[in-house]
Amino acid sequence: MDLLRPQPPDTEQGETGARPAWIVRPAVQVALGLLLSVLCLFLALRGVRLGELVSVLGRARPLPLLAAVGVEILTFVAIAARWQRLFTPHPAPSLGRLFEILNIAQLANAVLPGKMGPLVRAYLAGQGTAGGMAFALTTIVGEKVVEGMSLLLIALAILPCLQATALSGQLPWTAWLSAVLLVLILGVMTWLAYRQQAVICRLERWLRRWPRVLGLTRSALSALDVWRRGKVVLALWASSIAIWAITVLLNQLILWSLDIRVPAVAPAVILVVSQVGVRLPSSPGSVGVLHYLSVLALSLFGVDKSTALGYGVILHLVIYLPASLLGLLFLAKSGYSLKRLRQASEASRRVPAEWAELTAGEKRLPG
C-alpha cells in the first residue's frame, strides 16, 4: 500500500479568494536561499587559489578525520535519544527508528531545496505515533527551542574570550534578542502545557466547524505534556549541552586534522557562528554558507583564508556525507524515495495555508 496518498493540486484561488500575502511561497524561499549560497560561496572563494586549497586538503591527517566521523554519528545518536524524551509521557518510536529518521532528514537537507529536514522528520515520525505529524512536529519545535537556548548559553559563556575580536560588538545584542524570543516561545509552550484542557475546551467551541484543524491542534497540544515533567525537562537541557559539547569536540578534531593551532575557545566559536548561520535560508546542504562561516570564524584567530576554507570544506563533508549515505540506506529500508518524501513535506505546507483561508474572508472564526 502506498503510504503517501495523492493530494489535490494547490490552487491560487479557494473558496475565500486569494491566499493571504504573508504566506511565503516555497519557490521564493528556494530562490532566496540559492542567492545567499551563491553570495557566500563567492565571498569564501574570493582571493583563494585553487592550488592552495588543494594543498590544505591534502595535508589533512586521516585518524582525526575518522574520529570526527565517529563523533558525528554519536551526535545523531544523542539527538535521537533527546528527541525520544520529548514524546514523554506518550509512546515514542524506538531509538533506532528515530536515528534512522534523523539521517534521512539530513539527506533531505543535503539534496532537497527549502530545508525540508524538520518536515521530513515530522512526517516519518508521525507515521508511527498516535498523534501523527502534528504531534511529531511539535516535539521538534520543543527540541529547537531547548537547542537554541542552550546554544545561547554557550555563546554568552565564550563572550569574555572575544572582547578583542570583531564578533564582540555583534554577539551580545544578537544573543539577548534571540534569548528573549526563545524564552517567550518556551513560556507560551509551558503555559499551554499547564492550561491544556482549558485551551482545548475553548478551541472546541471555536473550531467545531473545522474538525480537521481541531484534530491537528489537539495532537499538537498533547505533545506539550512533556513540559509539565520537571525531571524530563532537566534531562533535555543536560542532553542539549552534552550534544553541543560533542559538536565542539568534532570541530577540534578537524582542527587537529589540519594542524590548525588556535586558542581553546575557537571550536566553540566555530560552533556558535556556524549554527546561527546555517539556520538562514540557503541552497541544499548549506553549500557556500557553511564554508564562508568557517572562514569568518577562523579569521577571528588569524587563520589564513585558504586554510580556513579547507576547514570549511572538510567540516561540510563530515556533517553531510556520512549521514547522507546512512540516510540512503535507511530510505531504501523504509520503502520511501526522496520524491515521495518531498511530496509529503510539501503537502504538509498546505495546513498553514488552509488555516489562513479558513480565517480570512467570509470564513472567520466565531468570536
N, C-alpha and C positions, 0 to 999 in steps of 0.2 A: 504494500500500500504506500502511495506517495504521501509522505507526511506534510508536504507543502501543497496545500490546495490552491488552485488557481484563484487569483484575486481579480476583481473587475478593474479595468484601467482607470487611472486618475483622469479627472476632467477638471477643466478650469472653472466651469460653472456648475453649481449644485442647486439644490432647491432654494438656497438662500442667496444665490448670486455668486459674485467673485469671492475668492478666499481673501481673508484679511491680509493686508500688506506686510504685517510683521512676521509672517511665516516665510522663512528664508528657504529658497529653492535649493535642493541638493546640488544642482548644476552650478549655482552661484558659489556655494561653499567650495566645490571642487576647483572652480576657476581661481578663486582667491587663494586656495591652498597651493595650487601649481605656481601661481605668480610669486608667492612668498618663497617657495622652494627654489625657484629659478634665481630670485634675488639673493638668497642666502648662499646658493651654490656659487654664484658669481663673486660674492664677497669673500667666500672661503678660498676660491681658486686664484683670485687676483694676486699677482705677484709671486705665485708659486711655480717653480719649474717642475715639469713632469719628472725629469731625471732625479731631482732632489727628493720628490715624494716617493718614487720607486726605491731609492736608496734607503729612506727611512723605513719603509715597509719591509725591505729585505733584511734589515738587521734585527727584526723582531725575534725574540727568543721563544721557542715553542713551548717550553714547560709552563711558564707563567700564563701563556695563552690557553693552554689546555686546562689549567686550573681555573682560569676566568670562565671558560665554557661550563665547567662543572659548577662553579658558583652561580652562574646564570640559571642553570637548571634547578639548583637548590632554591633560588629565589622564587621560581614558579611554584615549587612545592610549598614553600612558606605562604605564598599568596593564596594558593588553593586552600590551605588549612585555615587562613584567616577568613576567606570567603565562606567556608563551611560554617564557621561560628556565626556568621551573620544570618543564617537561617534559623537560629535558635528562637523559640523552642519548637519550631516546626521541623518535620522530617527534611533532611538535606540530602542531596546527591552524595555519592561516595567521594572520598578524597581523590581517588584515581580518576573518576569521571570529571571532576572539576579541573584537575590538572590537564586532562585531555582538552577540555573546553578552552582553557587559557591558551594553550598552544595553537589551537585552531583560530582563536581570536587574534593572536599575534600574527598568524599567517594572513588573516584578512586585513589587518592593519598594514602588512607589508606589501600587499598586491592590489587591494581594492581601494578606490578613492573614497574620501569622505570620513575617514577614521571610524569605520563600522565595527571595530572590535567590541565595544561595550554592547552594541545591539546584537551582535553575533553571540556573545556570551549569554545575554538575557534570553535569546531565542532558544539556544541549545539547552541551557539550564532549565528553562521553563517547560521543556518537553517532559521533564521527569519530576515536576513538582505540582502539587495540587493547586497552588496559586497561579501557575502559568507564568507567562512572560512578564506581566506587570509586577508580580511578586519578586521574580529574579532581578528585574531592572532596579527595583527599589533597594535590594541588597547591594547592588553595585553603586548606587548613589551614596549609600551609607559608607561603603568602602572608600569612595573617592573623598568624602568629607574627612574621615579619620586620616586617610593618607595625606591629604593636603595640609591638615592642621599639624600633623607630626613633622612634615617637611618644613613647615614654617618654624617650628621649634628648633630644628636643626639650623635653619637659616639665621635665626636670631642668636643661636649659640656661637656661630662662627663669625658673627658680625665684628666683634672686637679684634679679630685677626685680620680684618680687611680695611682697617682705618686708613691705610696709606694707598689704597687702590681706588680706581675709578668706580668700582662697584659700591663702595661705601656710601656714596651720596644718593644712590638709586634704590638700594635694597631696603633701607628702613621703612620708607613710606609705602613701598610696594608690599612689603611683608605685613605691615599693620593694616593696610587696606584689605588685603586678602584675608587676614585674620578676622576682621570684623565681619566680612561676608560669610566666611565659613562658620563662625560662631553663630551668626544669625540663622543659617541653614540648619545647623545642629540643634539650635534651640527650638526651631519650628518642628523638626522631626521628633525631638523628645516630648514636646508639648502634645503633638498628635498621638504619640505612643501612649501617653497617660490619659488623654481625653478621647481615646479612640471610639468608645461606644457612643458618647455624646455626638461626636462628629458624624458617625455613621447614621445615627438616627436622624440628624438634620439632613444629611445627604439623601437619605431615602425619601424625604419629602420633596426635596428639590429635583432629584433625578429620576423620579418614578416613571417619567415618560421615556427615559432612555436607559433601559435595563443593561445594555452592553457597557455603557460608560460607568454605571453604578457598580457592575461586577468588577470592572477593572480597578475602580477606586477602592473597593473593599479588599481586593487582593493586595494592592499596593500598601494599604494601611496595615494589613495583617503582618506585613514584612517588617513593620516598625516595632513589633513586640520585643525584639532583642534589646531595645534601648531602655527597657524597664528592668533589665537584669544587670546589676552593678558589676558583678564578678566577670561576666562575659564582656562588658564594655571595657573594663580594665585590661582584660586579655587582648582585646582588639587594639588598644593603644600600645600595649607592650609588643605585640607582634608587628605592628606597623613600624615602631622604632627599630626592631630587630631586622626587618626587611630592608630598611634604609641602611642599616649598618652593613648588611651583606652586600648591598649595592656599592657602598663606599669601598669595601674590600675588592670588589670586582674592578672598580676604577683604579685602585692601587696596583692590582696585578697587571693591568695593561700598561700602567706607567713603568713598572718594573720590567716588563717585556721589552719596552723600547728604551730602557735605561734613561728615562726622563727623571732628573733629580729636582724635585720641588719640595716646598715645605709640607709638613704632615697634614696641614689643613686643605691642601689642594684637592685631594679626592672628594672631600665633602663639598667644596666649592663647585667642582665639576657636576656633582650630583644636583645641587640646587639649581644651577644655571641651566643644565640640560633638561631637568624635569619641568621647570617652569616653561621653557621654550618649546618643548615638543608638544605641549598642550594646545599650541596655536594651530590653526588650520594649515595643512601642508599637503604635499604630494604623498602617495603611498610610501610607507616606510620612513617618513620624515627625511627623505633624501635632501641633502643640502642644509636643512635646518640643524640637524644634529651635528653635522660637520662644522658649520660655522660657529655653533655654540661651543664646541670643543676648542676651536681656535680662540674664541673670545675669552673663555675661562682660563686657558693656559697662558694667554698673553698677559694676564694679571701677574704672572710669576716669571715673566721674561723668557718664556719658551718661544723659540723662533717659529715662524708660521708654517714652514714645511713639516717640522716635527709635530706641531700641534694638529695639523691636518691629518698626518699619518695616524696620530692617536684617534682622531675622529673617525677615520675610515675603519680602523680595527674595532673600535667601540661599536660602531654601527653594525658590523658583521657579527660580533659576538651577541649583540642584543637580538638581532632579527634572524640570522641564518639557522642556528640550532633549533630555535622554537618553530621556525617555518618548516624545517624538514620534519620535525616531530608532528607538527600540525598536519602536514600532508599525509603522514601515516595514520594519524587518528581520524582524519577526514575520510579516508578510504574505509577505515574500520567502521565508521558511523554510517556509511552508506550515503553521505551527502556529497555535494560538489560545491565549489566556490560560487558557481552561478546560482544554485538554489539558495545558498546562504545569503547571497546578495539580494535576491528577490525577496526572501523572508525579511531581511533587515529593512529593505525599502518599504515593504508593506507595513511594517510597524510604524513607519513615519506617518502613516495616514491617521493614526489615532489622534495626535495633536491637531491635525487639520480638521478631522471630523468634529472634534470638540469645539474648535473655533467656529465651524459652520453652525453647530448647534446653538452657540451662544451669540451669534450675530444675526442681524436682520430680523425676520419675523419670529424665529425660534429663540426666544430669550428665556433664560431660566426664571421660573416663577419666584417672586420675591417674598 
